[in-house]
């Protein structure tokens, strides 16, 4: 959409939304479905959380995507776009993935082009964007009719392998992987714990029975305990931890390497330890496995063994091995799972194979009955398989707190599961998948049909033109030069996810179902060679250089993609690039790709788009905010040489301005740092090519790496943060800066490792290992923890050693000085702390006082029942009150002050 101008308003004199700039902005929000005030709602929510008060849900309006835009608004939008672009503009997404961008465009009736490299993703694009745009809700009855028939046929063939007892319907089976104890030769189920349900009053757990009637069992039996009979401590004790097992027979450790060796030798097996059922009242209960359950598992395995050769030869079952290039070997090959079929138990494989077989039989019937409409129905029905695979494999754990099966990719990897859950495969699994499919398709189609719908009988329906292609984004042969007005993309995130490697889990099955309808989407396995990710597994043969080469490969591919984007983009077109990655290397490679392809960054916006605690993000490098870069084709190189020194102050100024502006609207922490990257890239791109002040190895001038400028942005943000925390401009030291800003940013002593890594880099080129050696932090799995003063004590060493040193005569780092004082105060009282400060003349040291002031302001000052939640805060409070009048203790804010006033977003 164009910016509002008076001439735009004059061109549409009867259009109320165009009458003023303010009205135009309100109309934009209306067009995208924002019909409430999310800023006010979020502020009310945050204030309630901060105060501990309960309030009614402040989000009193529907989610934006659920609002159907009226036809008169869409007609006016199209008229405005035609006036701006000459015709309805083409919106393109060359790396479309699941299709949220093309869906939004097509829903508004804007011509849409979407592409992806991976056949699984392209199938989702076709099913979720292209087919609903053409068929709408008219397709839904056919999905219900033929879907029910398919589910019926699958269920009838599998019923005997999933028996239910009287007065129950089996829903879920819970298994543990197991190996033989190396000392006793008896089977050991490898269970992290024994919990089935933790809900108070409805607790359920299993108990291992290893002796029955005085006889030692070769394989354990299981008893289900409920309610008060559950010993919480015992239920929390498992038989595997940290990769090592514990034998329930002799209590001794079973080495993790032995477990892996047994798995690779195909001697690891699964053992059924509990069954979840529904009673006639609908209540979920757990019971121990019965002989009938175990016989059914064995019968299913025998049946699968008998049909497997025929199914694999006829194209029903996958026969592919997992590719040698793998980043997730800890989840499969390390435990002897070398083929995609190894991801499933025999009974699970029988279930999925039966679906594939029945689907193949159904194809000609549907085509005969529906003619030209058949393939759209068959395409949608095939997606049931992906849902079933996601929730029924050896990699689906029982989610105790939610009482559901967790899908395989809850963390975007193949993490090995010691215990797993199996969906009841005859009546529950595919009927649920069909319900999910029909509900999803119906919801999408309804959103499409209702948007732009007209109440006038003779009004022409809104036309939607959607084109879907499969291929690399670096070569889009079906798109003409300079034909795209808006190129909107959410490119691959560096090394966050190896899409092809994960997609093959679905690909090898779907090419035998969806591939019957769209064979062009499936050929071999997913394309790793042309995938734009930093994939070190592709360069494993290069040893230590594999990461460096993976980074160069990603940068090269992104440059090629952006160059193709430049080819297809109109000279007056706009490219929007979304990026949600925290690592500086990712921004460096993305930025270099943009610059080398010839784009300038016009502006950028951080937008809070990502779930704050998604399991797949918890220990990865995705940020909470997506940064939207707005780019245009760059100017022709003038031939003049610009060096970093020439634009350094402009870069720093852009970073300061961005940090100030975005913090004022609530951007904090790592996302505040990210908010400066776009403006800095904008400065660089405006002067590109820019050369580094450091020469290349051959002595020639070398092009600036974006991260060299981004490091200046990080320095500026750190300096601003330090000044804001302390209340004045002061230089302390990089160790103290790290601690101050960590407390201010995270409000906790423990926080993600990568955020610690980048903060350390920003405050002075540190790394986490240096901070650990200085006893500032402790490294943990995926996180770091700030050490308390008592944990930082050093014994011996000289005055150059970092840490708490009671015999010190001076301190290089102020965090060491303050922590030593606080440790003395906790150990021997405030009087001894005062004596120590006087001996080293710390109360006259402005750096010491500034750091104390910063800590007092940064460390949360919360209390629970009169006790300080963070003990350092209490020690600082007492120390400052007694001996440091120069330091100001912050006043406690009242609840009302948390909710600052703001201009309403809507009238």
Residue pairs with C-beta under 8 A, 6 or more apart in sequence:
1 28
1 77
1 80
1 81
1 84
2 8
2 80
2 84
4 18
4 20
4 21
4 24
4 25
8 18
8 24
8 80
8 83
9 15
9 18
9 19
9 20
11 83
12 18
12 76
12 79
12 80
15 76
16 23
17 23
17 24
17 26
17 27
17 30
17 73
17 76
18 24
18 27
18 76
18 80
26 906
26 907
27 73
29 35
29 905
29 906
30 69
30 73
31 69
31 73
31 77
31 108
32 64
33 63
33 64
33 65
33 66
33 67
33 69
34 64
35 61
35 62
35 64
35 67
36 59
36 60
36 61
36 62
36 906
37 904
37 905
37 906
38 59
38 905
39 902
39 905
40 58
40 902
40 904
40 905
41 58
41 59
41 60
42 58
42 666
43 899
43 900
43 902
44 55
44 58
44 899
45 55
45 58
45 59
46 898
47 895
47 898
47 899
48 54
48 55
50 895
50 898
51 895
51 898
53 895
65 104
65 447
66 447
68 447
68 450
68 451
68 453
69 108
69 451
69 452
70 452
71 452
71 453
71 454
71 459
71 462
74 108
74 109
74 451
74 452
74 462
77 108
78 88
78 109
81 88
81 89
81 110
82 88
85 485
88 109
88 110
88 111
89 110
89 111
89 484
89 485
89 486
90 111
90 112
90 113
90 483
90 484
90 485
90 486
91 101
91 102
91 105
91 110
91 111
91 112
91 113
91 484
91 485
91 486
91 487
91 488
92 112
92 113
92 114
92 115
92 479
92 484
92 486
92 487
92 488
92 568
93 99
93 101
93 102
93 113
93 114
93 115
93 487
93 488
93 489
93 490
94 115
94 473
94 476
94 487
94 489
94 561
94 564
94 565
95 115
95 116
95 117
95 473
95 489
95 490
95 491
95 492
95 532
95 561
96 102
96 114
96 115
96 116
96 121
96 125
96 489
97 116
97 121
97 124
97 490
98 121
98 124
98 125
98 128
99 114
99 124
99 125
99 128
99 129
101 114
101 488
101 489
101 490
102 112
102 113
102 114
102 125
102 129
102 466
103 128
103 129
103 444
105 111
105 112
105 488
106 112
106 129
106 133
106 448
106 464
106 465
106 466
107 447
107 448
107 451
107 452
107 464
108 451
108 452
109 452
109 462
109 463
109 464
111 465
112 129
112 464
112 465
112 466
112 467
113 466
113 467
113 469
113 479
113 484
114 125
114 129
114 466
114 467
114 468
114 469
115 122
115 468
115 469
115 470
115 471
115 473
115 476
116 122
116 125
116 470
117 470
117 471
117 472
117 473
117 500
117 527
117 530
117 531
118 470
118 499
118 500
118 503
118 507
118 526
118 527
118 531
119 470
119 503
119 507
119 510
119 511
119 521
119 522
119 523
119 526
120 386
120 503
120 506
120 507
120 510
120 526
121 499
121 503
122 468
122 469
122 470
122 521
123 379
123 382
123 383
123 510
123 514
123 518
123 521
124 383
125 468
126 379
126 468
126 518
127 379
127 380
127 383
127 441
128 440
128 444
129 466
129 468
130 466
130 467
130 468
131 139
131 376
131 379
131 380
132 139
132 441
132 444
132 445
132 448
133 448
133 464
133 466
134 376
134 464
134 466
135 373
135 376
135 445
136 445
136 448
136 449
137 442
137 445
137 446
137 449
139 373
139 376
139 377
139 380
139 441
139 445
140 438
140 441
140 442
140 445
142 370
142 373
142 377
143 377
143 380
143 381
143 437
143 438
143 441
144 438
146 362
146 366
146 377
146 381
147 381
147 384
147 434
147 437
147 438
148 434
149 362
150 355
150 358
150 359
150 362
150 381
150 384
150 430
150 434
151 430
151 431
151 434
153 358
153 361
153 362
154 351
154 354
154 355
154 358
154 426
154 430
155 426
155 427
155 430
155 431
157 354
157 358
158 350
158 351
158 354
158 425
158 426
159 426
159 427
160 296
160 299
161 296
161 299
161 300
161 303
161 347
161 350
161 425
161 426
162 170
162 296
162 424
162 425
162 426
162 427
163 170
163 292
163 293
163 296
164 170
164 277
165 277
165 290
165 292
167 279
167 280
168 277
168 278
168 279
168 285
168 287
169 277
169 278
169 427
170 275
170 276
170 277
170 424
171 276
171 277
171 278
171 284
171 424
171 428
172 275
172 276
172 398
172 405
172 421
172 422
172 423
172 424
173 272
173 274
173 275
173 276
173 293
173 421
173 422
173 424
174 196
174 272
174 273
174 274
174 275
174 276
174 398
174 419
174 420
174 421
174 422
175 270
175 271
175 272
175 273
175 345
175 419
175 420
175 421
175 422
176 189
176 190
176 191
176 270
176 271
176 273
176 418
176 419
177 189
177 190
177 263
177 268
177 269
177 270
177 394
177 417
177 418
177 419
177 420
178 187
178 188
178 189
178 190
178 268
178 269
178 270
178 271
179 187
179 188
179 190
179 245
179 254
179 258
179 259
179 262
179 263
179 267
179 268
180 186
180 187
180 188
180 262
180 267
181 187
181 188
181 247
181 249
181 250
181 254
182 254
182 258
183 247
183 249
183 250
183 252
184 247
184 249
184 250
185 218
186 210
186 216
186 217
186 218
186 219
186 220
186 247
186 249
187 218
187 219
187 220
187 269
187 271
188 239
188 245
188 247
188 248
188 249
188 254
189 208
189 220
189 239
189 271
189 273
190 239
190 240
190 245
190 259
190 418
190 419
191 238
191 239
191 240
191 273
191 418
191 419
192 238
192 240
192 241
192 418
192 419
193 235
193 236
193 237
193 238
194 205
194 206
194 207
194 208
194 234
194 235
194 236
194 237
194 238
195 204
195 205
195 235
195 236
195 400
196 204
196 205
196 206
196 224
196 274
196 276
196 286
196 398
196 400
197 203
197 204
197 205
197 286
197 400
197 403
198 400
198 401
199 403
201 227
202 226
202 227
203 226
203 227
203 230
203 232
203 235
204 224
204 225
204 226
204 230
204 286
205 224
205 225
205 230
205 234
205 235
206 222
206 223
206 224
206 225
206 273
206 274
206 288
207 222
207 223
207 224
207 225
207 234
208 220
208 221
208 222
208 239
208 248
209 217
209 220
209 221
209 222
209 223
210 216
210 217
210 220
210 248
210 249
211 217
212 221
216 249
219 271
220 248
220 271
221 288
222 273
222 274
222 288
222 289
223 288
224 274
224 286
224 287
224 288
225 231
225 235
226 286
238 246
239 245
239 246
239 247
239 248
240 246
240 259
240 418
242 256
243 256
243 259
244 253
244 254
244 255
244 256
244 259
245 253
245 254
245 256
245 259
246 252
246 253
246 254
247 253
247 254
259 268
260 334
260 335
260 336
262 268
263 334
263 335
263 336
263 337
264 335
264 336
265 336
266 336
268 335
268 336
270 345
270 394
270 420
272 289
272 293
272 294
272 297
273 288
273 289
273 419
274 286
274 287
274 288
274 289
275 286
275 287
275 288
275 289
275 290
275 293
276 284
276 285
276 286
277 284
277 285
277 286
277 287
278 284
278 285
279 285
284 403
297 347
300 346
300 347
300 350
301 345
301 346
301 347
303 350
304 346
304 347
304 349
304 350
304 353
305 346
307 350
307 353
308 317
308 349
308 353
310 316
311 317
311 353
311 356
311 357
312 318
312 319
315 360
315 512
316 353
316 356
316 357
316 360
316 512
317 341
317 349
317 353
317 356
317 512
318 339
318 340
318 341
318 508
318 509
318 512
319 339
319 341
320 339
320 340
320 504
320 508
320 525
321 338
321 339
321 340
322 332
322 333
322 337
322 338
322 339
322 340
322 504
323 501
323 504
323 525
323 528
325 501
325 528
325 535
325 537
325 538
325 540
326 332
326 333
326 501
326 537
327 498
327 501
327 535
327 536
327 537
328 413
328 414
328 415
328 498
328 501
328 502
330 414
330 415
330 416
331 395
331 413
331 414
331 415
331 416
332 338
332 342
332 343
332 414
332 416
334 416
335 416
336 342
337 343
337 394
340 504
340 505
340 508
340 509
341 349
343 393
343 394
343 395
343 505
344 352
344 392
344 393
344 394
345 394
345 422
347 422
347 425
348 392
348 393
348 394
348 422
348 425
350 425
351 388
351 392
351 425
351 429
352 385
352 388
352 389
352 392
352 509
355 384
355 385
355 388
355 430
355 513
356 385
356 509
356 512
356 513
359 381
359 382
359 385
359 513
359 516
360 512
360 513
360 516
362 378
362 381
363 378
363 516
363 517
366 374
366 377
366 378
367 374
367 375
367 378
368 374
370 377
375 517
378 516
378 517
379 514
379 517
379 518
380 437
380 441
381 437
382 510
382 513
382 514
382 517
383 437
383 514
384 430
384 433
384 434
384 436
384 437
385 433
385 509
385 510
385 513
386 506
386 509
386 510
387 433
387 436
387 437
388 423
388 429
388 430
388 433
389 408
389 505
389 506
389 509
390 396
390 407
390 408
390 409
391 405
391 407
391 408
391 423
391 429
392 405
392 422
392 423
392 425
392 429
393 408
393 420
394 417
394 420
395 408
395 414
395 415
395 416
395 417
395 420
396 405
396 406
396 407
396 408
396 417
396 420
396 421
396 422
396 423
397 405
397 406
397 417
397 419
397 420
397 421
398 405
398 406
398 419
398 420
398 421
399 405
399 406
405 421
405 423
406 421
408 414
408 505
409 502
409 616
410 615
410 616
411 615
411 616
411 618
412 496
412 497
412 502
412 616
412 620
413 502
414 502
414 505
423 429
423 432
448 464
451 462
452 462
453 462
454 461
467 478
469 476
469 478
470 520
470 521
471 477
472 527
472 530
473 532
473 561
473 564
473 565
474 530
474 557
474 560
474 561
474 563
474 564
475 564
476 564
476 568
479 568
480 568
481 567
481 568
482 567
482 568
482 569
482 570
482 571
482 573
483 568
483 570
484 568
484 569
484 570
484 573
485 570
485 572
485 573
485 574
486 573
486 574
486 575
486 576
487 565
487 568
487 569
487 573
487 574
487 575
487 576
488 575
488 576
488 578
489 565
489 575
489 576
489 577
489 578
490 577
490 578
490 579
490 626
491 532
491 558
491 561
491 577
491 578
491 579
491 590
492 499
492 531
492 532
492 533
493 533
493 579
493 580
493 581
493 586
493 621
493 622
494 533
494 534
494 554
494 581
494 583
494 585
494 586
494 589
494 590
494 621
495 533
495 534
495 535
495 536
495 550
495 554
495 586
495 621
496 581
496 620
496 621
496 622
497 533
498 531
498 533
498 535
498 537
499 526
499 531
499 533
500 525
500 526
500 527
500 528
500 531
501 526
501 528
501 537
503 526
504 525
504 526
507 522
507 525
507 526
508 525
510 522
511 521
511 522
511 523
514 521
514 522
515 521
515 522
528 535
528 538
529 538
530 557
531 557
532 554
532 557
532 558
532 561
533 554
534 547
534 550
534 551
534 553
534 554
534 589
535 550
535 553
535 554
536 546
536 547
536 550
537 546
538 550
538 553
539 545
539 546
539 549
539 550
539 553
540 546
542 549
551 585
551 589
554 589
555 589
555 592
555 593
558 589
558 590
558 593
558 594
559 592
559 593
559 596
559 597
561 593
562 593
562 594
562 596
562 597
562 599
563 597
563 598
565 575
565 597
566 597
566 598
566 599
566 633
569 575
569 633
571 633
573 632
573 633
574 630
574 631
574 632
575 599
575 630
575 631
575 632
576 628
576 629
576 630
576 631
577 590
577 594
577 628
577 629
577 631
578 626
578 627
578 628
578 629
579 586
579 587
579 590
579 626
579 627
579 629
580 609
580 610
580 622
580 623
580 625
580 626
580 627
581 587
581 590
581 621
581 622
581 623
582 621
582 622
582 623
582 670
582 674
582 754
582 755
582 758
583 621
583 754
583 758
584 707
584 710
584 711
584 714
584 758
584 761
585 707
586 621
587 677
587 706
587 707
587 710
588 705
588 706
588 707
588 710
591 677
591 681
591 684
591 706
591 707
591 710
592 705
592 706
594 601
594 629
594 631
594 681
594 685
595 681
595 684
595 685
595 688
595 689
595 706
598 633
598 634
599 631
599 632
599 633
599 634
599 685
600 631
600 632
600 633
600 634
600 635
600 682
600 685
600 686
600 688
601 629
601 630
601 631
601 678
601 681
601 682
601 684
601 685
602 630
602 631
602 632
602 682
603 630
603 678
603 679
603 682
604 627
604 628
604 629
604 630
604 675
604 677
604 678
604 679
604 681
604 682
605 627
605 628
605 630
605 678
606 625
606 626
606 627
606 628
606 662
606 667
606 671
606 674
606 675
606 678
607 625
607 626
607 627
607 628
608 624
608 625
608 626
608 671
609 625
609 626
610 617
610 622
610 623
610 624
610 625
610 626
611 617
612 624
614 622
616 622
618 752
618 782
619 752
619 753
619 781
619 782
619 783
620 754
621 754
623 670
623 671
623 674
624 670
624 671
625 667
625 671
625 674
625 675
627 674
627 675
627 677
627 678
628 678
629 678
629 681
631 685
634 685
634 688
637 688
637 689
641 691
641 701
642 687
642 689
642 690
642 691
643 690
643 691
643 692
643 693
644 690
644 691
644 692
644 693
644 704
644 708
644 709
645 693
646 687
647 683
647 684
647 687
647 690
648 712
650 683
651 680
651 683
651 684
651 709
651 712
651 713
652 712
652 713
652 715
652 716
654 676
654 679
654 680
654 682
654 683
654 713
655 676
655 679
655 680
655 712
655 713
655 716
655 717
656 716
656 720
657 679
658 675
658 676
658 678
658 679
658 680
659 672
659 673
659 675
659 676
659 716
659 717
659 720
660 720
662 672
662 675
663 672
667 675
668 745
669 745
669 746
669 755
670 745
670 755
670 758
672 717
673 713
673 714
673 717
673 758
673 762
676 710
676 713
676 714
676 716
676 717
677 710
677 713
680 706
680 709
680 710
680 712
680 713
681 706
681 709
683 709
684 690
684 704
684 706
684 709
689 703
689 704
690 703
690 704
690 709
691 701
691 702
691 703
691 704
692 701
692 702
692 703
692 704
692 705
692 708
694 702
695 701
695 702
696 702
711 761
711 762
714 758
714 761
714 762
715 762
717 762
718 737
718 741
718 762
718 763
721 740
721 741
721 744
721 745
722 730
722 732
722 737
722 740
722 741
722 854
723 729
723 730
725 740
725 741
725 744
725 854
725 857
725 858
726 740
726 850
726 851
726 853
726 854
726 857
727 853
727 857
727 888
728 850
730 846
730 847
730 850
731 847
732 740
732 814
732 847
732 850
732 851
732 854
733 812
733 813
733 814
733 815
733 847
734 763
734 764
734 765
734 766
735 766
735 771
735 774
735 776
735 802
735 813
735 814
735 815
735 816
736 813
736 814
736 815
736 851
736 854
737 763
737 764
738 759
738 760
738 763
738 766
738 771
738 776
739 776
739 786
739 815
739 855
740 851
740 854
740 855
740 858
741 759
741 763
741 858
742 751
742 756
742 759
742 786
743 786
743 855
743 858
743 859
743 860
744 857
744 858
745 751
745 755
745 759
746 755
747 860
748 860
749 785
749 786
749 788
749 870
750 780
750 783
750 784
750 785
750 786
751 783
751 784
752 782
752 783
752 784
753 768
753 779
753 780
753 782
753 783
753 784
756 768
756 771
756 777
756 784
757 767
757 768
760 766
760 767
760 768
760 770
760 771
761 767
768 777
768 779
768 784
769 779
771 777
771 784
772 778
772 779
772 784
773 802
774 802
774 803
774 813
775 787
775 791
775 792
775 794
775 802
775 803
775 804
776 786
776 787
776 792
776 802
776 815
777 784
777 785
777 786
777 787
778 784
778 785
778 787
778 791
788 871
788 872
789 804
789 819
789 820
789 822
789 823
789 826
789 872
790 804
790 823
790 826
790 827
792 803
792 804
792 816
792 819
792 823
793 803
793 804
793 805
793 806
793 823
794 801
794 802
794 803
794 804
794 805
797 803
797 805
799 805
799 808
799 809
799 810
799 811
799 812
800 812
802 812
802 813
802 816
803 816
803 819
804 816
804 819
804 820
804 823
805 811
805 816
805 820
806 820
806 823
806 824
806 836
808 816
808 817
808 820
808 840
809 840
810 840
811 817
811 820
811 840
814 845
814 847
814 848
814 850
814 851
815 851
817 840
817 842
817 845
817 848
817 851
818 848
818 851
818 852
818 855
820 836
821 833
821 836
821 837
821 842
821 879
822 833
822 872
822 875
822 876
822 879
824 832
824 833
824 836
825 832
825 833
825 875
825 878
825 879
826 871
826 875
830 878
830 879
830 882
830 883
833 879
833 883
834 882
834 883
836 842
837 843
837 883
842 848
843 849
843 883
843 884
849 884
849 886
849 887
852 876
852 879
852 880
852 884
852 887
853 887
853 888
855 872
855 876
856 876
856 877
856 880
856 887
856 888
856 889
856 890
857 890
859 870
859 872
859 873
859 876
860 869
860 870
860 873
861 868
861 873
861 877
861 890
861 892
862 868
862 869
862 870
862 873
863 869
868 874
868 877
877 889
880 887
880 889
881 889
